[in-house]
Amino acid sequence: MVELLEDWGHLMEFKNSKGERLEYRTVRHSFRNVSIDDLTSIDSEKQEHSSQVGVMNKVTVKHSERLPTEITWRFSPYEGLLSREFSMRVATITKNGPSFRLRAMALDAIEKDIAQEFADEIVSELDNCECLLGIFNP
């Protein structure tokens, strides 16, 4: 995640869970210094003819208010097409050490818009192109 931010962070906007904008430097520093609290509690109840054991595991990321919950990336998907905003949700994965996952939001709709824009570009340029019909014999 840190390498992604160092390479492309200048093209990104960051928002926390309250929708407030976060500074790039703060976000990069927060991803570099992630700490996780892992609390496991076990409750046990014994009676004459029964017993009950409950295990609860609580994992918390410290200072999570400085980590973004949404990253918006603005760029042109292909040269010659309009710039678009690609929003991604940030999820924290705590198994086997801290890591993060990005999930694209409304990607299908964006892909359809890009495909439609590309098709419109092709149709608008067909009038300017010479079109040959026939059979090719080498």
N, CA, C and O atoms as CSV, one atom per row, in Angstrom:
chain,resi,resn,atom,element,x,y,z
A,1,MET,N,N,0.826,-1.184,0.000
A,1,MET,CA,C,0.000,0.000,0.000
A,1,MET,C,C,0.872,1.250,0.000
A,1,MET,O,O,0.587,2.213,-0.712
A,2,VAL,N,N,1.927,1.231,0.796
A,2,VAL,CA,C,2.819,2.392,0.868
A,2,VAL,C,C,3.464,2.651,-0.488
A,2,VAL,O,O,3.565,3.799,-0.920
A,3,GLU,N,N,3.902,1.589,-1.158
A,3,GLU,CA,C,4.519,1.759,-2.477
A,3,GLU,C,C,3.515,2.315,-3.482
A,3,GLU,O,O,3.878,3.153,-4.307
A,4,LEU,N,N,2.276,1.872,-3.433
A,4,LEU,CA,C,1.238,2.411,-4.310
A,4,LEU,C,C,1.066,3.904,-4.061
A,4,LEU,O,O,0.980,4.684,-5.010
A,5,LEU,N,N,1.015,4.307,-2.802
A,5,LEU,CA,C,0.850,5.719,-2.466
A,5,LEU,C,C,2.059,6.547,-2.896
A,5,LEU,O,O,1.902,7.668,-3.380
A,6,GLU,N,N,3.255,6.004,-2.724
A,6,GLU,CA,C,4.445,6.749,-3.122
A,6,GLU,C,C,4.501,6.944,-4.633
A,6,GLU,O,O,4.955,7.984,-5.109
A,7,ASP,N,N,4.043,5.952,-5.386
A,7,ASP,CA,C,4.089,6.048,-6.846
A,7,ASP,C,C,2.945,6.872,-7.418
A,7,ASP,O,O,3.152,7.636,-8.361
A,8,TRP,N,N,1.738,6.735,-6.867
A,8,TRP,CA,C,0.553,7.319,-7.488
A,8,TRP,C,C,-0.251,8.238,-6.574
A,8,TRP,O,O,-1.298,8.742,-6.980
A,9,GLY,N,N,0.208,8.460,-5.375
A,9,GLY,CA,C,-0.546,9.247,-4.395
A,9,GLY,C,C,-0.877,10.658,-4.849
A,9,GLY,O,O,-1.878,11.223,-4.409
A,10,HIS,N,N,-0.059,11.240,-5.720
A,10,HIS,CA,C,-0.322,12.596,-6.202
A,10,HIS,C,C,-1.575,12.666,-7.069
A,10,HIS,O,O,-2.091,13.756,-7.317
A,11,LEU,N,N,-2.069,11.521,-7.532
A,11,LEU,CA,C,-3.293,11.474,-8.341
A,11,LEU,C,C,-4.517,11.074,-7.516
A,11,LEU,O,O,-5.604,10.904,-8.069
A,12,MET,N,N,-4.352,10.924,-6.206
A,12,MET,CA,C,-5.416,10.388,-5.360
A,12,MET,C,C,-5.937,11.425,-4.373
A,12,MET,O,O,-5.241,12.366,-3.992
A,13,GLU,N,N,-7.197,11.214,-3.973
A,13,GLU,CA,C,-7.819,11.947,-2.873
A,13,GLU,C,C,-8.216,10.923,-1.823
A,13,GLU,O,O,-8.583,9.794,-2.150
A,14,PHE,N,N,-8.141,11.322,-0.567
A,14,PHE,CA,C,-8.405,10.398,0.537
A,14,PHE,C,C,-9.491,10.959,1.432
A,14,PHE,O,O,-9.500,12.150,1.744
A,15,LYS,N,N,-10.420,10.082,1.848
A,15,LYS,CA,C,-11.487,10.476,2.771
A,15,LYS,C,C,-11.570,9.469,3.905
A,15,LYS,O,O,-11.355,8.273,3.711
A,16,ASN,N,N,-11.887,9.975,5.102
A,16,ASN,CA,C,-12.075,9.082,6.240
A,16,ASN,C,C,-13.538,8.646,6.312
A,16,ASN,O,O,-14.325,8.956,5.416
A,17,SER,N,N,-13.904,7.927,7.380
A,17,SER,CA,C,-15.260,7.386,7.506
A,17,SER,C,C,-16.317,8.476,7.654
A,17,SER,O,O,-17.497,8.224,7.414
A,18,LYS,N,N,-15.912,9.681,8.045
A,18,LYS,CA,C,-16.854,10.797,8.180
A,18,LYS,C,C,-16.978,11.601,6.886
A,18,LYS,O,O,-17.734,12.571,6.829
A,19,GLY,N,N,-16.244,11.204,5.853
A,19,GLY,CA,C,-16.287,11.926,4.585
A,19,GLY,C,C,-15.354,13.121,4.533
A,19,GLY,O,O,-15.382,13.896,3.577
A,20,GLU,N,N,-14.523,13.273,5.565
A,20,GLU,CA,C,-13.581,14.391,5.607
A,20,GLU,C,C,-12.336,14.056,4.789
A,20,GLU,O,O,-11.872,12.916,4.774
A,21,ARG,N,N,-11.817,15.052,4.126
A,21,ARG,CA,C,-10.637,14.863,3.286
A,21,ARG,C,C,-9.386,14.747,4.161
A,21,ARG,O,O,-9.229,15.482,5.136
A,22,LEU,N,N,-8.509,13.824,3.802
A,22,LEU,CA,C,-7.257,13.617,4.526
A,22,LEU,C,C,-6.083,14.040,3.653
A,22,LEU,O,O,-6.138,13.921,2.429
A,23,GLU,N,N,-5.028,14.532,4.282
A,23,GLU,CA,C,-3.827,14.940,3.560
A,23,GLU,C,C,-3.016,13.724,3.139
A,23,GLU,O,O,-2.951,12.724,3.854
A,24,TYR,N,N,-2.401,13.827,1.972
A,24,TYR,CA,C,-1.588,12.741,1.430
A,24,TYR,C,C,-0.476,12.333,2.397
A,24,TYR,O,O,-0.272,11.142,2.632
A,25,ARG,N,N,0.241,13.298,2.957
A,25,ARG,CA,C,1.353,12.987,3.858
A,25,ARG,C,C,0.878,12.254,5.110
A,25,ARG,O,O,1.542,11.332,5.584
A,26,THR,N,N,-0.266,12.664,5.640
A,26,THR,CA,C,-0.821,12.013,6.826
A,26,THR,C,C,-1.205,10.569,6.523
A,26,THR,O,O,-0.942,9.669,7.321
A,27,VAL,N,N,-1.822,10.357,5.375
A,27,VAL,CA,C,-2.247,9.011,4.978
A,27,VAL,C,C,-1.033,8.107,4.785
A,27,VAL,O,O,-1.004,6.980,5.280
A,28,ARG,N,N,-0.038,8.606,4.068
A,28,ARG,CA,C,1.173,7.803,3.816
A,28,ARG,C,C,1.843,7.431,5.140
A,28,ARG,O,O,2.243,6.282,5.328
A,29,HIS,N,N,1.968,8.387,6.051
A,29,HIS,CA,C,2.574,8.120,7.353
A,29,HIS,C,C,1.746,7.105,8.153
A,29,HIS,O,O,2.308,6.234,8.817
A,30,SER,N,N,0.424,7.215,8.092
A,30,SER,CA,C,-0.456,6.296,8.827
A,30,SER,C,C,-0.314,4.869,8.318
A,30,SER,O,O,-0.315,3.928,9.112
A,31,PHE,N,N,-0.191,4.692,6.993
A,31,PHE,CA,C,-0.020,3.342,6.457
A,31,PHE,C,C,1.348,2.771,6.823
A,31,PHE,O,O,1.491,1.557,6.970
A,32,ARG,N,N,2.338,3.618,6.970
A,32,ARG,CA,C,3.672,3.150,7.360
A,32,ARG,C,C,3.708,2.693,8.822
A,32,ARG,O,O,4.488,1.811,9.181
A,33,ASN,N,N,2.862,3.294,9.660
A,33,ASN,CA,C,2.897,3.035,11.099
A,33,ASN,C,C,1.572,2.472,11.601
A,33,ASN,O,O,0.924,3.080,12.454
A,34,VAL,N,N,1.175,1.345,11.093
A,34,VAL,CA,C,-0.069,0.708,11.512
A,34,VAL,C,C,0.214,-0.184,12.710
A,34,VAL,O,O,1.171,-0.959,12.707
A,35,SER,N,N,-0.624,-0.071,13.733
A,35,SER,CA,C,-0.523,-0.998,14.863
A,35,SER,C,C,-1.911,-1.549,15.151
A,35,SER,O,O,-2.922,-0.861,15.015
A,36,ILE,N,N,-1.922,-2.819,15.555
A,36,ILE,CA,C,-3.181,-3.532,15.754
A,36,ILE,C,C,-3.223,-4.091,17.168
A,36,ILE,O,O,-2.260,-4.699,17.637
A,37,ASP,N,N,-4.355,-3.878,17.846
A,37,ASP,CA,C,-4.596,-4.483,19.155
A,37,ASP,C,C,-5.442,-5.733,18.950
A,37,ASP,O,O,-6.471,-5.691,18.276
A,38,ASP,N,N,-5.010,-6.824,19.525
A,38,ASP,CA,C,-5.739,-8.087,19.428
A,38,ASP,C,C,-6.112,-8.519,20.846
A,38,ASP,O,O,-5.239,-8.816,21.660
A,39,LEU,N,N,-7.400,-8.552,21.131
A,39,LEU,CA,C,-7.883,-8.895,22.460
A,39,LEU,C,C,-8.751,-10.145,22.355
A,39,LEU,O,O,-9.739,-10.163,21.621
A,40,THR,N,N,-8.385,-11.164,23.076
A,40,THR,CA,C,-9.169,-12.401,23.104
A,40,THR,C,C,-9.700,-12.594,24.521
A,40,THR,O,O,-8.950,-12.533,25.495
A,41,SER,N,N,-11.004,-12.828,24.616
A,41,SER,CA,C,-11.579,-13.101,25.941
A,41,SER,C,C,-12.340,-14.419,25.892
A,41,SER,O,O,-12.990,-14.751,24.901
A,42,ILE,N,N,-12.241,-15.153,26.985
A,42,ILE,CA,C,-12.905,-16.454,27.092
A,42,ILE,C,C,-13.812,-16.421,28.315
A,42,ILE,O,O,-13.363,-16.136,29.425
A,43,ASP,N,N,-15.090,-16.713,28.101
A,43,ASP,CA,C,-16.056,-16.805,29.189
A,43,ASP,C,C,-16.422,-18.281,29.370
A,43,ASP,O,O,-16.659,-19.005,28.403
A,44,SER,N,N,-16.460,-18.694,30.608
A,44,SER,CA,C,-16.795,-20.085,30.897
A,44,SER,C,C,-17.845,-20.127,31.997
A,44,SER,O,O,-17.768,-19.399,32.987
A,45,GLU,N,N,-18.828,-21.000,31.795
A,45,GLU,CA,C,-19.879,-21.163,32.796
A,45,GLU,C,C,-20.098,-22.663,32.986
A,45,GLU,O,O,-20.385,-23.389,32.033
A,46,LYS,N,N,-19.960,-23.107,34.218
A,46,LYS,CA,C,-20.141,-24.527,34.528
A,46,LYS,C,C,-21.338,-24.683,35.450
A,46,LYS,O,O,-21.483,-23.954,36.430
A,47,GLN,N,N,-22.192,-25.643,35.122
A,47,GLN,CA,C,-23.324,-25.987,35.976
A,47,GLN,C,C,-23.265,-27.487,36.208
A,47,GLN,O,O,-22.379,-28.174,35.700
A,48,GLU,N,N,-24.214,-27.983,36.979
A,48,GLU,CA,C,-24.165,-29.402,37.325
A,48,GLU,C,C,-24.226,-30.324,36.115
A,48,GLU,O,O,-23.477,-31.299,36.048
A,49,HIS,N,N,-25.097,-30.037,35.166
A,49,HIS,CA,C,-25.281,-30.940,34.033
A,49,HIS,C,C,-24.944,-30.295,32.694
A,49,HIS,O,O,-25.286,-30.831,31.640
A,50,SER,N,N,-24.284,-29.164,32.732
A,50,SER,CA,C,-23.927,-28.519,31.465
A,50,SER,C,C,-22.759,-27.564,31.668
A,50,SER,O,O,-22.428,-27.170,32.787
A,51,SER,N,N,-22.159,-27.214,30.560
A,51,SER,CA,C,-21.098,-26.207,30.594
A,51,SER,C,C,-21.169,-25.394,29.303
A,51,SER,O,O,-21.628,-25.872,28.265
A,52,GLN,N,N,-20.711,-24.182,29.400
A,52,GLN,CA,C,-20.761,-23.291,28.249
A,52,GLN,C,C,-19.455,-22.499,28.213
A,52,GLN,O,O,-19.030,-21.931,29.219
A,53,VAL,N,N,-18.831,-22.472,27.042
A,53,VAL,CA,C,-17.602,-21.710,26.864
A,53,VAL,C,C,-17.802,-20.792,25.663
A,53,VAL,O,O,-18.232,-21.238,24.599
A,54,GLY,N,N,-17.493,-19.523,25.837
A,54,GLY,CA,C,-17.595,-18.562,24.737
A,54,GLY,C,C,-16.264,-17.865,24.527
A,54,GLY,O,O,-15.634,-17.405,25.479
A,55,VAL,N,N,-15.848,-17.792,23.290
A,55,VAL,CA,C,-14.595,-17.126,22.948
A,55,VAL,C,C,-14.916,-15.934,22.065
A,55,VAL,O,O,-15.644,-16.054,21.080
A,56,MET,N,N,-14.366,-14.785,22.425
A,56,MET,CA,C,-14.570,-13.589,21.621
A,56,MET,C,C,-13.207,-13.011,21.284
A,56,MET,O,O,-12.349,-12.862,22.154
A,57,ASN,N,N,-13.019,-12.691,20.020
A,57,ASN,CA,C,-11.767,-12.117,19.557
A,57,ASN,C,C,-12.061,-10.738,18.989
A,57,ASN,O,O,-12.872,-10.602,18.073
A,58,LYS,N,N,-11.417,-9.728,19.519
A,58,LYS,CA,C,-11.630,-8.356,19.055
A,58,LYS,C,C,-10.310,-7.818,18.526
A,58,LYS,O,O,-9.309,-7.773,19.242
A,59,VAL,N,N,-10.322,-7.408,17.255
A,59,VAL,CA,C,-9.135,-6.856,16.620
A,59,VAL,C,C,-9.427,-5.412,16.259
A,59,VAL,O,O,-10.430,-5.121,15.607
A,60,THR,N,N,-8.550,-4.500,16.684
A,60,THR,CA,C,-8.751,-3.077,16.454
A,60,THR,C,C,-7.484,-2.466,15.868
A,60,THR,O,O,-6.377,-2.727,16.340
A,61,VAL,N,N,-7.663,-1.652,14.836
A,61,VAL,CA,C,-6.546,-0.908,14.266
A,61,VAL,C,C,-6.441,0.408,15.025
A,61,VAL,O,O,-7.405,1.172,15.079
A,62,LYS,N,N,-5.276,0.679,15.613
A,62,LYS,CA,C,-5.073,1.919,16.358
A,62,LYS,C,C,-4.995,3.102,15.402
A,62,LYS,O,O,-4.469,2.982,14.296
A,63,HIS,N,N,-5.511,4.224,15.829
A,63,HIS,CA,C,-5.477,5.479,15.067
A,63,HIS,C,C,-6.107,5.320,13.683
A,63,HIS,O,O,-5.628,5.896,12.706
A,64,SER,N,N,-7.171,4.546,13.608
A,64,SER,CA,C,-7.811,4.293,12.315
A,64,SER,C,C,-8.440,5.548,11.724
A,64,SER,O,O,-8.729,5.581,10.528
A,65,GLU,N,N,-8.661,6.586,12.540
A,65,GLU,CA,C,-9.242,7.825,12.010
A,65,GLU,C,C,-8.284,8.524,11.042
A,65,GLU,O,O,-8.710,9.361,10.247
A,66,ARG,N,N,-6.985,8.181,11.106
A,66,ARG,CA,C,-6.021,8.765,10.172
A,66,ARG,C,C,-5.873,7.949,8.902
A,66,ARG,O,O,-5.206,8.376,7.960
A,67,LEU,N,N,-6.498,6.769,8.871
A,67,LEU,CA,C,-6.471,5.936,7.669
A,67,LEU,C,C,-7.713,6.226,6.825
A,67,LEU,O,O,-8.795,6.432,7.374
A,68,PRO,N,N,-7.571,6.246,5.512
A,68,PRO,CA,C,-8.747,6.506,4.675
A,68,PRO,C,C,-9.650,5.288,4.588
A,68,PRO,O,O,-9.189,4.150,4.671
A,69,THR,N,N,-10.929,5.537,4.422
A,69,THR,CA,C,-11.865,4.452,4.137
A,69,THR,C,C,-12.206,4.444,2.654
A,69,THR,O,O,-12.742,3.466,2.134
A,70,GLU,N,N,-11.889,5.552,1.977
A,70,GLU,CA,C,-12.150,5.653,0.545
A,70,GLU,C,C,-11.005,6.407,-0.123
A,70,GLU,O,O,-10.568,7.457,0.349
A,71,ILE,N,N,-10.536,5.851,-1.224
A,71,ILE,CA,C,-9.506,6.500,-2.038
A,71,ILE,C,C,-10.100,6.729,-3.413
A,71,ILE,O,O,-10.639,5.807,-4.026
A,72,THR,N,N,-10.003,7.957,-3.896
A,72,THR,CA,C,-10.490,8.287,-5.235
A,72,THR,C,C,-9.288,8.614,-6.104
A,72,THR,O,O,-8.451,9.448,-5.758
A,73,TRP,N,N,-9.227,7.947,-7.222
A,73,TRP,CA,C,-8.105,8.051,-8.140
A,73,TRP,C,C,-8.629,8.673,-9.422
A,73,TRP,O,O,-9.581,8.153,-10.002
A,74,ARG,N,N,-8.039,9.772,-9.887
A,74,ARG,CA,C,-8.501,10.451,-11.095
A,74,ARG,C,C,-7.438,10.318,-12.181
A,74,ARG,O,O,-6.307,10.776,-12.017
A,75,PHE,N,N,-7.819,9.681,-13.304
A,75,PHE,CA,C,-6.914,9.556,-14.445
A,75,PHE,C,C,-7.705,9.169,-15.683
A,75,PHE,O,O,-8.879,8.808,-15.600
A,76,SER,N,N,-7.049,9.249,-16.826
A,76,SER,CA,C,-7.655,8.854,-18.088
A,76,SER,C,C,-7.349,7.379,-18.308
A,76,SER,O,O,-6.179,6.997,-18.286
A,77,PRO,N,N,-8.361,6.536,-18.520
A,77,PRO,CA,C,-8.109,5.100,-18.653
A,77,PRO,C,C,-7.318,4.746,-19.917
A,77,PRO,O,O,-6.561,3.775,-19.924
A,78,TYR,N,N,-7.493,5.537,-20.990
A,78,TYR,CA,C,-6.758,5.350,-22.237
A,78,TYR,C,C,-6.473,6.719,-22.815
A,78,TYR,O,O,-7.247,7.656,-22.620
A,79,GLU,N,N,-5.368,6.836,-23.523
A,79,GLU,CA,C,-5.024,8.107,-24.153
A,79,GLU,C,C,-6.128,8.508,-25.124
A,79,GLU,O,O,-6.557,7.712,-25.960
A,80,GLY,N,N,-6.576,9.744,-25.003
A,80,GLY,CA,C,-7.622,10.250,-25.880
A,80,GLY,C,C,-9.018,10.174,-25.282
A,80,GLY,O,O,-9.947,10.781,-25.815
A,81,LEU,N,N,-9.185,9.446,-24.191
A,81,LEU,CA,C,-10.485,9.379,-23.530
A,81,LEU,C,C,-10.501,10.342,-22.342
A,81,LEU,O,O,-9.450,10.751,-21.849
A,82,LEU,N,N,-11.691,10.693,-21.897
A,82,LEU,CA,C,-11.845,11.630,-20.785
A,82,LEU,C,C,-11.292,11.060,-19.480
A,82,LEU,O,O,-11.272,9.846,-19.278
A,83,SER,N,N,-10.847,11.948,-18.608
A,83,SER,CA,C,-10.433,11.525,-17.267
A,83,SER,C,C,-11.663,11.131,-16.466
A,83,SER,O,O,-12.744,11.697,-16.630
A,84,ARG,N,N,-11.473,10.147,-15.597
A,84,ARG,CA,C,-12.569,9.667,-14.761
A,84,ARG,C,C,-12.073,9.474,-13.341
A,84,ARG,O,O,-10.876,9.353,-13.082
A,85,GLU,N,N,-13.031,9.449,-12.434
A,85,GLU,CA,C,-12.721,9.155,-11.038
A,85,GLU,C,C,-13.051,7.704,-10.738
A,85,GLU,O,O,-14.159,7.236,-11.002
A,86,PHE,N,N,-12.085,7.007,-10.190
A,86,PHE,CA,C,-12.250,5.625,-9.771
A,86,PHE,C,C,-12.168,5.612,-8.247
A,86,PHE,O,O,-11.119,5.910,-7.676
A,87,SER,N,N,-13.273,5.269,-7.593
A,87,SER,CA,C,-13.298,5.238,-6.126
A,87,SER,C,C,-13.105,3.816,-5.632
A,87,SER,O,O,-13.633,2.862,-6.203
A,88,MET,N,N,-12.335,3.696,-4.554
A,88,MET,CA,C,-12.037,2.389,-3.983
A,88,MET,C,C,-12.255,2.428,-2.478
A,88,MET,O,O,-11.882,3.395,-1.815
A,89,ARG,N,N,-12.855,1.383,-1.947
A,89,ARG,CA,C,-13.007,1.211,-0.505
A,89,ARG,C,C,-11.738,0.556,0.028
A,89,ARG,O,O,-11.159,-0.321,-0.613
A,90,VAL,N,N,-11.319,0.994,1.203
A,90,VAL,CA,C,-10.136,0.432,1.848
A,90,VAL,C,C,-10.594,-0.482,2.976
A,90,VAL,O,O,-11.348,-0.066,3.856
A,91,ALA,N,N,-10.138,-1.722,2.945
A,91,ALA,CA,C,-10.461,-2.680,3.997
A,91,ALA,C,C,-9.167,-3.112,4.682
A,91,ALA,O,O,-8.137,-3.287,4.030
A,92,THR,N,N,-9.230,-3.280,5.991
A,92,THR,CA,C,-8.077,-3.741,6.762
A,92,THR,C,C,-8.200,-5.242,6.968
A,92,THR,O,O,-9.245,-5.736,7.391
A,93,ILE,N,N,-7.136,-5.955,6.669
A,93,ILE,CA,C,-7.083,-7.398,6.883
A,93,ILE,C,C,-6.087,-7.637,8.011
A,93,ILE,O,O,-4.940,-7.198,7.928
A,94,THR,N,N,-6.515,-8.328,9.059
A,94,THR,CA,C,-5.672,-8.474,10.245
A,94,THR,C,C,-5.072,-9.866,10.403
A,94,THR,O,O,-4.227,-10.072,11.273
A,95,LYS,N,N,-5.489,-10.819,9.584
A,95,LYS,CA,C,-4.911,-12.163,9.683
A,95,LYS,C,C,-3.492,-12.144,9.130
A,95,LYS,O,O,-3.220,-11.499,8.117
A,96,ASN,N,N,-2.593,-12.853,9.800
A,96,ASN,CA,C,-1.192,-12.957,9.380
A,96,ASN,C,C,-0.520,-11.602,9.246
A,96,ASN,O,O,0.268,-11.394,8.324
A,97,GLY,N,N,-0.811,-10.698,10.130
A,97,GLY,CA,C,-0.210,-9.372,10.090
A,97,GLY,C,C,-1.088,-8.402,9.337
A,97,GLY,O,O,-1.933,-8.810,8.541
A,98,PRO,N,N,-0.891,-7.115,9.585
A,98,PRO,CA,C,-1.770,-6.124,8.954
A,98,PRO,C,C,-1.526,-6.003,7.453
A,98,PRO,O,O,-0.384,-5.945,6.997
A,99,SER,N,N,-2.596,-5.966,6.712
A,99,SER,CA,C,-2.527,-5.691,5.276
A,99,SER,C,C,-3.833,-5.007,4.877
A,99,SER,O,O,-4.785,-4.955,5.656
A,100,PHE,N,N,-3.862,-4.494,3.673
A,100,PHE,CA,C,-5.016,-3.730,3.219
A,100,PHE,C,C,-5.461,-4.233,1.860
A,100,PHE,O,O,-4.670,-4.728,1.058
A,101,ARG,N,N,-6.768,-4.085,1.631
A,101,ARG,CA,C,-7.350,-4.499,0.357
A,101,ARG,C,C,-8.142,-3.319,-0.189
A,101,ARG,O,O,-8.842,-2.628,0.552
A,102,LEU,N,N,-8.021,-3.099,-1.493
A,102,LEU,CA,C,-8.791,-2.056,-2.168
A,102,LEU,C,C,-9.868,-2.721,-3.010
A,102,LEU,O,O,-9.593,-3.663,-3.754
A,103,ARG,N,N,-11.100,-2.227,-2.888
A,103,ARG,CA,C,-12.212,-2.757,-3.679
A,103,ARG,C,C,-12.808,-1.611,-4.480
A,103,ARG,O,O,-13.258,-0.609,-3.924
A,104,ALA,N,N,-12.801,-1.780,-5.797
A,104,ALA,CA,C,-13.349,-0.745,-6.677
A,104,ALA,C,C,-14.849,-0.623,-6.474
A,104,ALA,O,O,-15.550,-1.625,-6.333
A,105,MET,N,N,-15.334,0.611,-6.459
A,105,MET,CA,C,-16.762,0.885,-6.276
A,105,MET,C,C,-17.363,1.252,-7.636
A,105,MET,O,O,-16.804,2.076,-8.360
A,106,ALA,N,N,-18.491,0.646,-7.979
A,106,ALA,CA,C,-19.237,0.928,-9.216
A,106,ALA,C,C,-18.361,0.769,-10.449
A,106,ALA,O,O,-18.470,1.548,-11.395
A,107,LEU,N,N,-17.497,-0.233,-10.443
A,107,LEU,CA,C,-16.585,-0.441,-11.564
A,107,LEU,C,C,-17.324,-0.818,-12.848
A,107,LEU,O,O,-16.928,-0.389,-13.931
A,108,ASP,N,N,-18.386,-1.611,-12.746
A,108,ASP,CA,C,-19.147,-2.004,-13.937
A,108,ASP,C,C,-19.695,-0.789,-14.674
A,108,ASP,O,O,-19.619,-0.723,-15.901
A,109,ALA,N,N,-20.240,0.164,-13.945
A,109,ALA,CA,C,-20.803,1.371,-14.570
A,109,ALA,C,C,-19.716,2.188,-15.242
A,109,ALA,O,O,-19.927,2.714,-16.335
A,110,ILE,N,N,-18.560,2.303,-14.611
A,110,ILE,CA,C,-17.455,3.057,-15.203
A,110,ILE,C,C,-16.959,2.367,-16.470
A,110,ILE,O,O,-16.686,3.028,-17.472
A,111,GLU,N,N,-16.841,1.035,-16.428
A,111,GLU,CA,C,-16.401,0.289,-17.612
A,111,GLU,C,C,-17.383,0.462,-18.766
A,111,GLU,O,O,-16.963,0.580,-19.917
A,112,LYS,N,N,-18.678,0.478,-18.479
A,112,LYS,CA,C,-19.678,0.700,-19.531
A,112,LYS,C,C,-19.549,2.092,-20.127
A,112,LYS,O,O,-19.658,2.254,-21.342
A,113,ASP,N,N,-19.318,3.100,-19.291
A,113,ASP,CA,C,-19.126,4.470,-19.787
A,113,ASP,C,C,-17.891,4.567,-20.678
A,113,ASP,O,O,-17.923,5.223,-21.719
A,114,ILE,N,N,-16.807,3.918,-20.271
A,114,ILE,CA,C,-15.576,3.937,-21.070
A,114,ILE,C,C,-15.814,3.255,-22.412
A,114,ILE,O,O,-15.390,3.765,-23.448
A,115,ALA,N,N,-16.487,2.107,-22.402
A,115,ALA,CA,C,-16.776,1.374,-23.646
A,115,ALA,C,C,-17.663,2.207,-24.570
A,115,ALA,O,O,-17.448,2.227,-25.782
A,116,GLN,N,N,-18.655,2.890,-24.010
A,116,GLN,CA,C,-19.541,3.722,-24.824
A,116,GLN,C,C,-18.785,4.900,-25.422
A,116,GLN,O,O,-18.973,5.228,-26.593
A,117,GLU,N,N,-17.937,5.534,-24.631
A,117,GLU,CA,C,-17.141,6.653,-25.148
A,117,GLU,C,C,-16.214,6.185,-26.263
A,117,GLU,O,O,-16.057,6.872,-27.272
A,118,PHE,N,N,-15.601,5.019,-26.085
A,118,PHE,CA,C,-14.714,4.462,-27.108
A,118,PHE,C,C,-15.488,4.160,-28.388
A,118,PHE,O,O,-15.020,4.469,-29.484
A,119,ALA,N,N,-16.668,3.557,-28.255
A,119,ALA,CA,C,-17.500,3.253,-29.428
A,119,ALA,C,C,-17.922,4.535,-30.143
A,119,ALA,O,O,-17.923,4.585,-31.373
A,120,ASP,N,N,-18.277,5.562,-29.388
A,120,ASP,CA,C,-18.660,6.842,-29.991
A,120,ASP,C,C,-17.496,7.467,-30.756
A,120,ASP,O,O,-17.697,8.055,-31.819
A,121,GLU,N,N,-16.283,7.342,-30.223
A,121,GLU,CA,C,-15.089,7.859,-30.907
A,121,GLU,C,C,-14.879,7.138,-32.241
A,121,GLU,O,O,-14.578,7.766,-33.256
A,122,ILE,N,N,-15.041,5.823,-32.225
A,122,ILE,CA,C,-14.867,5.048,-33.459
A,122,ILE,C,C,-15.902,5.458,-34.496
A,122,ILE,O,O,-15.555,5.686,-35.655
A,123,VAL,N,N,-17.170,5.555,-34.099
A,123,VAL,CA,C,-18.242,5.923,-35.024
A,123,VAL,C,C,-18.003,7.317,-35.606
A,123,VAL,O,O,-18.218,7.538,-36.798
A,124,SER,N,N,-17.566,8.246,-34.777
A,124,SER,CA,C,-17.353,9.618,-35.265
A,124,SER,C,C,-16.179,9.700,-36.227
A,124,SER,O,O,-16.154,10.597,-37.069
A,125,GLU,N,N,-15.210,8.803,-36.136
A,125,GLU,CA,C,-14.042,8.831,-37.015
A,125,GLU,C,C,-14.232,7.997,-38.281
A,125,GLU,O,O,-13.431,8.115,-39.208
A,126,LEU,N,N,-15.260,7.165,-38.347
A,126,LEU,CA,C,-15.450,6.316,-39.522
A,126,LEU,C,C,-15.688,7.125,-40.786
A,126,LEU,O,O,-15.276,6.696,-41.864
A,127,ASP,N,N,-16.338,8.279,-40.694
A,127,ASP,CA,C,-16.577,9.106,-41.875
A,127,ASP,C,C,-15.280,9.626,-42.471
A,127,ASP,O,O,-15.227,9.912,-43.667
A,128,ASN,N,N,-14.241,9.755,-41.673
A,128,ASN,CA,C,-12.959,10.289,-42.141
A,128,ASN,C,C,-12.029,9.211,-42.662
A,128,ASN,O,O,-10.943,9.526,-43.148
A,129,CYS,N,N,-12.418,7.961,-42.577
A,129,CYS,CA,C,-11.552,6.848,-42.975
A,129,CYS,C,C,-12.014,6.260,-44.305
A,129,CYS,O,O,-13.206,6.206,-44.608
A,130,GLU,N,N,-11.035,5.826,-45.083
A,130,GLU,CA,C,-11.347,5.137,-46.332
A,130,GLU,C,C,-11.686,3.689,-45.987
A,130,GLU,O,O,-10.952,3.025,-45.255
A,131,CYS,N,N,-12.791,3.219,-46.517
A,131,CYS,CA,C,-13.241,1.870,-46.214
A,131,CYS,C,C,-13.267,1.078,-47.509
A,131,CYS,O,O,-13.942,1.469,-48.462
A,132,LEU,N,N,-12.542,-0.028,-47.553
A,132,LEU,CA,C,-12.463,-0.867,-48.742
A,132,LEU,C,C,-13.242,-2.153,-48.466
A,132,LEU,O,O,-13.053,-2.798,-47.434
A,133,LEU,N,N,-14.112,-2.512,-49.392
A,133,LEU,CA,C,-14.882,-3.743,-49.273
A,133,LEU,C,C,-14.483,-4.672,-50.405
A,133,LEU,O,O,-14.205,-4.213,-51.513
A,134,GLY,N,N,-14.451,-5.961,-50.143
A,134,GLY,CA,C,-14.134,-6.906,-51.200
A,134,GLY,C,C,-13.496,-8.142,-50.610
A,134,GLY,O,O,-13.554,-8.387,-49.405
A,135,ILE,N,N,-12.887,-8.913,-51.489
A,135,ILE,CA,C,-12.243,-10.155,-51.102
A,135,ILE,C,C,-10.751,-9.997,-51.343
A,135,ILE,O,O,-10.316,-9.490,-52.377
A,136,PHE,N,N,-9.984,-10.443,-50.366
A,136,PHE,CA,C,-8.524,-10.355,-50.461
A,136,PHE,C,C,-7.990,-11.659,-50.990
A,136,PHE,O,O,-8.254,-12.721,-50.428
A,137,ASN,N,N,-7.221,-11.582,-52.093
A,137,ASN,CA,C,-6.535,-12.755,-52.648
A,137,ASN,C,C,-5.033,-12.468,-52.662
A,137,ASN,O,O,-4.586,-11.611,-53.425
A,138,PRO,N,N,-4.250,-13.154,-51.846
A,138,PRO,CA,C,-2.810,-12.880,-51.807
A,138,PRO,C,C,-2.082,-13.314,-53.075
A,138,PRO,O,O,-0.868,-13.144,-53.179
